[in-house]
Amino acid sequence: MTDEIATIAEAHEATALPRKVDVHCDDAQGATTTEDLPDAVKRKPVAAKSPAEWAYERLILYIQKFEEQLDNEQEVAMGFTGGQAGVLRIEGMGYFDPDIVTFYGSDDRGTRTQLIQHVSQLSVLLRALPKVTAAAAPRRIGFRLAAELDTD
């Protein structure tokens, strides 16, 4: 027996097997795609992960998939919902157990920026922005983050 009190939805979510399902209008006949998650994500049971760690892992997968759709002239950035905060060009990401996710990067003027967010308030809008310098190769943070997952 546990001392934690959870809603039915929270209890159900904690026991769910992790899977990712997407439907896009440009798929063949609107097909639903179900992806097998990387072993690094499935290695540790969801119930054993903090909310921050579980959110962090899933964000990595979303960022990586988003970057796969970008051309060599674009990089991933994150838009903020509400207010006039603008966008954050994502250069790093982390978490602080049990419930904080952090994004590192720079804003549209190049100012170093860090967003610290509680997982209950997590709302991320991924955006494609032009690369900062035309000569440099685009930075792909999603693939570096995914590689870090494999080393845990």
N, C-alpha and C positions, 0 to 999 in steps of 0.2 A: 504494500500500500504506500502511496506517496502523499506527502504533505502539501503538494501543489494542487491548486484548484484551477481547472481548465474548463473552458466552454466546450460544448459538444464539437463545435467546428475546430477548435484548437486540438482536441484529443484526436479527432479524425485526421487532421493534417499531420500530426506527429506520427501516426501509424501508416500513412500513405507511402506506397512505394514511389520513389522519385521517377518521374518520366516527364518528357517535354513534348507537347503537342502544339502544332501551329497549322493554321489554315490561311492561305493567301489567295487572293483573287487571280493572280497570275500563274498559279499552279495548274497543271493539266486538269481540266474539268473541276477546278476548286478542290483538288485532292487534299486530304488531311495527311500531314506528315508526323510520324511519331519517331523521335530520335532516341537511340540508345545512348544513355549518358556515359561519359568517360569513366573508366574504372576508378580514377582518382576521386571522383565525386561519389561513387557508390561504395568505396572502400569502408567508409565509416557510416554506420546507420544514422538516419536523419534524427532519430530520438537522442543520439549521443552528441549532436552538434548544437552549439549555441545558435540562437536566432541570427546573430551577426555572421557567424561562419557559414551558415546555410544560405543567407542572402548573398554574401560575398561570392560563394562558389557559383550560384546561379547568375549573378551579374557578369561574372567572367565569361560564362557561356553565351550570354546575350551579346556582350561586347564583341566577342570573337566572331560570332555569326554575323553581326552587323558589319564588321570590318571586311568579311569575305565578300561583301557586296560593293565595296568601295573600289574606285579606280586609283591609279597611282598619283592622282592629283588631289586626293581627299584624305582626311584623317578624321577619327571619331572625336566628337565633342559631346558634352552633356548640357542640355538646356534645363533651366530651372523653371519650375511651375510657380506661379504667383509672384507678385512683386516685379521689380525691374532689375533683377540680378544678372540677367544676360545668360552667357554660356561659359562653360569651363572646358577647355581642350584637355581631355583626359591624358595624363602622363603617368599616373600611378593610382593604386587603389589599395585599401587595407581594411582591417576590421579590428575592433577592440571588444573582446568578450565582456559581457554576454550579448550586447545589443547595439553597438555603434559600428557604422560603416563610414569609411573616410575616402574621399576622392581628392587627388592631388593634381594640379595642372596650372594652367594660365588662362586668363580671360581674353577677350577679343583685342585688348590693348597690350597683351603680353605680360600683364601683371601676375606674379605668382599668386595662386589661389588655392585654398583648401576648403572643402565642404565636409563638415562633420554632421552625420545625420543618424538619428535613432531609427532602427528598423521599422518601427510602427509608422513612421512618417515617410518612408522611402517611396519616392516617386521620381523615376529617372526617364528623361526624354533623350534618346540618342540622336545626334545630328551629324551630318556629314559636312565638314568645313574644308575649304581649300587648304592645302599644305601651307605652312608658314614660309618656307623658302622653296622656290621652284626647283633648285638644283638638287636638293636633298631627297632621299628616298622617303616615302611616307612612313611614319612611325606607327607600328601595329602593337599597341599595348595589350590587346586581347590575347595574342599568341604568347607574349611573355608571361602574362598572368596565368594562362593555362599551363605553361611549362612549370611554373612555380607550384601549381596544384599537384603535379606529378611527383614532385620531390618531397612532399609531406609524407 
